[in-house]
């Protein structure tokens, strides 16, 4: 973890007074420096202007987040969320398109698009930059620990992501007379199903808006008021295999093969808060124990199908992504003694890898705004998480940054997504809005 002897000032400012006042103070602590840098870059929107507008929105944004949190909608069902987003963006004067990102469900049935695209055109010429926020909640079977019949919930922070995106749009809309360039906002459905980004890209949202680069935040287990940047790293992709075994001992052979494939994994799912703490620390350690990893999951059917085959279903994530062919070959090798028919039914889902140039620029911006202690660096990826935002970054450069949502003094399990104990600190909303509004204004002006 990157540390500094200066974070105490920002943390005291963050925690002093009301949530809104504390958040404003955090970003205001770097305002003078940010304003000077802004003038140097000839950017007509400085951080002080962003903070002043954002302060008036804090209460409404908290109410929006709580509204979304109370109405979780899973992938492809985000109608209430999309309507709430579109209403606020239209009221702010953006050009809004709804019903974006039609896709199909796991059974191949069509699902209408629920994505929202909104475009804000500044009064001055400049570049076009995009901001993406995912809207869907986590289905019950995706929340840890897994329990039968658990209802869906916003256990991944997408309600916060959406609220931050709305807040950034509202701030920049009020400053549009000073805004150079254009900012496009993509409110994406279906991240948890890994279908939403592909659907929106398939409807040519990048081409239609002319976006030259794209940026996104995701809640993370860092202190509220801090960001974790990801230069050259991000999140792993995912690959799948199906292995069909036949013969009189196919059930037993499948169980043994599944155990052998699972044993290839180099990292285990965290079981305790201490395990989570260690993983978060390892992600921030250069050349640490997670610099290379493999997560495997292999499940064997316990009965043959109608044609007498017993299937082993395999999923794996590896880092770095270039290891995927060697992992595939190792799976084939393990299956060979069982005369198993190995198939990889889909191309690997790509890893999310952030360009270093854009991420380093964002880190410099955040340090100017928040002070050195407001930024840490992830040197590798979290082993158990993936993101379809990877598909956007395959097409245009951008950043993917973790927004700290851990309340001071709370256990790490309250800020790690997909756990039933996930209770993010709402003050992170104001931090994200102020930091990202200033960042997007700067990038559009470049």
N, C-alpha and C positions, 0 to 999 in steps of 0.2 A: 504493500500500500504506500502511495506517495503521501508523505506527511510534511507538515510545515509548522513553524512556531507561531503562525498567525491566525489559525482558524478560530481561536477562542473569541476574537472580536466579532466575527461573523455569526458564530453560534449564539453569543449573548444577544446580538441584535435580533437574530431570528426568534429567540425564545422570549424576548421582552414584550410586554403588553399583549394586545390581542393578536390573533393569528395573522390578520391582514397587516397590522402595523409591523409585526415582527418580520414577515416576509418582505415587506417594502424596505425595511431597514437593511436586510441582507443585501439586496441589490443596490440600495442607495449607497452602501459603503464603498462601492467601486465606481459610483457615478461620475465623480470628477475625472478620474483617469479615463473612464470609458468615453466621456464627452470630449476630452482632449484628443483621444485617438480618433473619435468619430470626425472631429473637425479636420484632423490631419488627412483622413481618407475622403474628406469633402462629402460626408454623408449627412443629409439634412435632418435625419431623425437621430437624436441622441438618446442615451439611456434615461436621462432625467425626464424627457417627454414621455417615453414608454411607461416609466414608473408612475407618473402623474395620472395617466389615463387608466392604467391597470388598477390603481388603488380604488377607483370608482366602481370597478367591476367585481371586486373580490366577493362581496356578499351574494350577488346573483350567480356567480360561478359556483360557489359552494352549494347553493340551492339546486343548480343544474346537476351537479355531481350526485347529490343525494337522491334526486329524482331518478337519474339513470341507474343508480345503485339499487334502488327499490324495485326496478323493473328490468331485471336481467333478461336478455334475449340471446339465444344461441345462434350459431352460424346460419345465415340465410333467413333469420326471423327478426331482424333488427328494425322493424317498422316503427315502433314507438321512438326508439333512439334516433333513427333517421329523420323522423318528423320534427323532433325537438331541435335537432341540429339545423335542419333546413329553415325552420321558423326563425331562429335567432340570426342566421346568416343573411337571410333575406331582409330582416329588419335592420341589419347593419349596412345594407346596400350592396352586398355582393351579388354577382351573377351565379345563380344556383341551379344545378341540374340534379334531379333525383332519379331513383330507379336504375342506378348504374351497377353493373357487375352481375348480370344474370348468370346463373350456373346450374349445376345439377347436383342432386344429393347422392348419397352413397349407393342408392339403388338405381341411379340414372334418371330419376325424374326431374323435370325442369324446376328450378327455383327462381322466382323473380328477383331481379336486382334490388338491393336495398342500399347501395352505396350512394354517397352524396359527393358531388364535385362542386366546389365554389371558387370563383375567380375574383380577385381583388386587383383592380388596375390602379396604379399610382398616378399622380398628376404629372410626374416627370418620367422621362425615358430611362430605361434600365433593362436589366435581365429578367428572365422569368424563373422563379424558384418555386419548388413545391414542398408541401408539408403533409405528411401522412399520419392519420390517427386511426387505429383499429377500434371497432365498436362492439364486437360480440362478447358475450359472457362465456364462462367456462361451463361445459356440460358437467353434470354431476359425476360422471365416471372419470373426469379429468382432475378432480380435486383430491388432494392427499390429506389423510389416509383415505383410500377408496372405500366407500360404503355403498351397499345396494340401495337403490331408490333415492339417492341424494339429489335434491333439486339443483338446477343450474344456479350459478352465482357469479358475481363479478369478483372472482378470486385471483384475477391476473392484472387488475388495474386498468382495464380498457375504458372503464367509466371515467377514470382520471385522464387517460390519454385523450379521450374525446373532449372532455371539458377543457383541457389545456388548449387543444386545437381551436375550439370555439373562442376561447379567450384571446388567443393570439390574433385570430381574424378580427375580432371586435376592436382590439387595441389598434391594429394597423388600419382598420377602416376609419377610425376617428382621426388618424394621422395621415390619411390618404393624400391630403394636400401637400404633404412633405415627403411622401413616399416615392422613391424612384423605382421604376420597373413594375413587375406584376408578381403577385403571390397566388399560387393555386393551392387549394386545400382538398385533399383526398380523404374522405371519411369512409374507411374500408370495412365491408362486412367480411365474415368468414375467415378470420385469421386462424382461429383454433382448428378449423378443418383444412387449412392450407389450400383453400380454393379461392379466397376473395381477391388476393393480389393478382393472380393469373386472370381472373374474370375481368377486373377493372383494366388491366393492361390490354386484354383482348378486345376491349371496347375503345382502345386507342386514347386513353385519357392523357397519356404523355404527349402524343402527337397533337391532340386537340387543344391542349393548353400551351404547348410549346415549352414545357418544363425542361430546363437545362441541367438542373440538379435537384435532389430531393433530401429531406431531413425528417427524422422521427425520434421520438422519445419512448422509453419503456420504463415502467416502475422497476426499481431495483433495491436490494437490501443495503443501502448506504444511508448515512445520516441525512435527515431532511435538511435541505440547503446545499447539498453536495451533488455533483454529477460525476459519473464514471464514463470517460471517453474510451473509444475502442479503435485506435489506429492500427490498421492492418489485421484486425481480428473482428470478432462479432459473435456468431452463434453457429453451431454445426448444422450440416444438412442431415439427411436421413436416407437410408437405403433399405430395401426389402428383398427377401428371398423366399421362395416356396420350394420345399424339398419333398417329393413324393416317394414313399417306401412301400414295397409290396413283400409278400411272403408270409410264412406261418408265424414268424416272430416280429412282424412289422410294428406292432404296438410297442413292444419292448425296445426294439431297435430305434424307433423314433424317440422314445424317452431318453435313451442313452445319447443319441446324436444331439438332441436339444440341450442336454446337460453339457456336452462337450463344446458346443457353440457358445453357450452362455459363459463358460469358463474362459473364453477368449477375452472377455471384458477386463479392462484394467482399472475401473473405478466403479464403486458401488453406490447405489442410491442412498443419499443421506438419511439416517434413521433418527438422529437426535439433533437438538439445537447446536450442540458442539460440532457435529459433523457439518452442519450448514456454515457455521463460523469458519471452520477450516477450509471449506470449499471456496468461500468468498475471498478469504485471504490468499489461497492458492491461485485464484484467477488473477489477482493483482501482483503476483510474484513473477518477475522476469525469469524465463527458463526454469520455472518451478515444476512441481509434479504433474501439472496439467498441461504442460507445453505440448505433450502428445498423449492422446487418450483414445480409448475405444469403449463404447457402451453397447452391449449386446443384450438382446431379449429373444429367446427362442422358446416357442410353445408347441408341444406335440399333441396332436389329436389323440384321444384315448380310445377311439373306435375307428375301424376302417369305413370309408365311404362306400357308396353303392357299387363302385368298381373295384373294391378291395384295396384301395390305397389309403395309407396313413400319412397325413401331411404334417410337416414341421414348418411353422410360420416363423420367419426370422425378421427382426428389425435391428438396425444398428446405426449408431452415430460415431463418427471418428473425427479426429483433428490431428493434423491439418487435413483438409478435404482431399488432397492429392493421394492419401492413403487408401481411398475407396477401392481401386482395382486390386490392391494386394489383399484387402480384407475379403473381397469377393473370391479371390483365388484360394484363400485359406478355408473358406466355407466349402468350396468345391472339394478341397483336399480332405476335409473331415467327412464329407458325405460319400467319398469314393468307396471306402470299405463296405458301406451298406448298399451299394449299387443304387443309390438314390438319384432320382432325376431332379436336377437342380435348375430352377428357373428364376430369373430376375425380371419380374413382370413389368416393371416401370424403370425408366431412367432414374438415377439417384436424384432426390430433391436437393437442390444446391445449398451450400453453406452461405451464410450471410457474412460477407467480408467487406469491411469498410475501407475505402481508400485512405491512405495515410495523409495525403496533402490536405484534403478537406477536413479530416478529423483534427489534425494539428492546428489548422486555422480556427476551428471551433474551440479547441482547448485554450488557445490564446485569448479568444473573445471572452470565454467564461471566466478565465483568471482575471481579466481586466474588470469584469463586472462584479465578481464574487470575491476576489482575492485569491491568493495561491491555494488556500485550504479548501476552496470550493470545488476543486477538481482532483479526481484521482484517475488512474489509468488501468484499464484491464489489458493484461498482456496475453491473455488467451481467452478461450470461450468457456461458457458454462456447459458442462457435458450433457445435461438432461433437457435442454431447451432448444427449440428451433423457431424459425420465423419465416413466413412467406414474404416479408419485406425484402428478402434476398433477391426476389425476382425483379424488384424495382432497381436495386443496385447493380444488377447485371446489365441494365440498359443505360442508366445515367449515373454519374457520381453522386455522392452524398454522404450523410452521416447517420449513425444509429447510436444513441446515447442513453445511458441509464440515469433516470431521475431518482435521486434518493428519497425514499418515503419512510425511513425508519425513525420513529419517535425517540428522542433521547431517553435513555434508560430502559427501553423496551427490549424484549427478546428478539433475536433475529427472525424467529419464526413468524413474527407479526408483519414482516416486510418482505418475505420471500414469496413470490407468486406461486399460485396453484396449491397452496396449503390452506386448510380450513381456518387456520389462525391468522390469515392475511388481513391486517387492519392498517392500511396505509395512512400516514399522517396527511391530513387534507391541506396543511400549509404548503405542501409540495406543489399544489396547483398554482398558487401565486408565483412561486419560484420559477416553475416551468414557463408560465405565460410571459413573465418579464424577460427571462433570459432568451427564450426563443423568438419573441417579437423583435427584440433588438438584433438578434442574429440574422433573422430573415430579412429585415430591413437592410442590414449591412450587405448580405449576399446579393440581394436584388440590385443594389446600387453599384456593385463591382463593375 
